[in-house]
Amino acid sequence: MEVKFCRDCRHSMPEPDSAWLLCCTHPEVNKRDSWALSGATYFICMRARDERGKKWFAPCGMKGKLWEPKPTEDGTL
């Protein structure tokens, strides 16, 4: 099984106040988070660590079910 790191997912970005905490912006992950839905900024979102720590019935979870590769600089995947 290939390990899918959040840092390599297109829906992941560093939090504004921390270079080592990642933020997951995937709509499926954030659709039940009231802070993400009502936030005035794009950076209010689920921490990737919290989502990936979930084992059962999570949208992405430990297996990275919603993981998508980040596009490279030339636009390819």
C-alpha positions as CSV (number, residue, x, y, z in Angstrom):
1,M,0.0,0.0,0.0
2,E,1.4,3.4,-1.0
3,V,1.6,6.0,1.7
4,K,-0.3,9.2,0.8
5,F,1.1,12.2,2.6
6,C,-1.2,15.2,3.2
7,R,1.7,17.5,2.2
8,D,1.5,16.0,-1.3
9,C,-2.3,16.4,-1.6
10,R,-3.7,19.3,-3.7
11,H,-6.2,20.1,-1.0
12,S,-3.5,20.7,1.6
13,M,-1.7,23.9,2.5
14,P,0.3,25.2,5.5
15,E,-1.7,27.1,8.1
16,P,-0.9,30.9,8.0
17,D,0.5,31.0,11.5
18,S,2.5,27.7,11.3
19,A,4.8,26.2,8.8
20,W,4.4,22.7,10.1
21,L,0.6,22.4,10.6
22,L,-1.3,21.5,7.4
23,C,-4.8,22.6,6.6
24,C,-7.2,20.4,4.6
25,T,-9.4,22.4,2.3
26,H,-11.3,19.5,0.7
27,P,-15.1,20.4,0.6
28,E,-16.1,16.8,1.7
29,V,-13.8,17.1,4.8
30,N,-15.1,20.6,5.7
31,K,-18.8,20.3,4.9
32,R,-19.8,19.6,8.5
33,D,-17.4,22.1,10.1
34,S,-19.3,25.3,11.0
35,W,-16.1,27.3,11.3
36,A,-15.0,26.4,7.7
37,L,-18.5,27.0,6.3
38,S,-18.9,30.4,7.9
39,G,-15.4,31.6,7.7
40,A,-14.6,34.9,6.0
41,T,-11.2,33.6,4.9
42,Y,-10.1,30.5,3.0
43,F,-7.7,29.5,5.8
44,I,-10.4,28.4,8.3
45,C,-10.4,24.7,7.6
46,M,-9.9,21.2,9.2
47,R,-6.4,20.4,10.3
48,A,-5.1,17.6,8.2
49,R,-3.7,15.9,11.3
50,D,-7.2,15.7,12.9
51,E,-8.8,14.3,9.7
52,R,-6.1,11.7,9.1
53,G,-6.3,10.5,12.7
54,K,-9.8,9.3,12.2
55,K,-10.2,5.6,11.4
56,W,-13.9,4.9,10.9
57,F,-16.4,6.6,8.6
58,A,-14.2,9.7,8.0
59,P,-14.5,11.4,4.6
60,C,-10.7,11.0,4.0
61,G,-9.4,9.5,7.1
62,M,-6.3,7.5,7.8
63,K,-6.4,5.8,4.3
64,G,-6.5,9.2,2.5
65,K,-9.6,8.3,0.5
66,L,-9.9,11.8,-1.0
67,W,-6.2,12.3,-1.6
68,E,-5.4,13.9,-5.0
69,P,-1.8,14.7,-6.2
70,K,-0.6,18.3,-6.3
71,P,0.0,19.5,-9.8
72,T,3.6,20.2,-10.7
73,E,4.9,23.6,-11.8
74,D,4.3,22.8,-15.4
75,G,0.7,21.9,-14.7
76,T,0.9,18.1,-15.0
77,L,0.0,15.7,-12.2
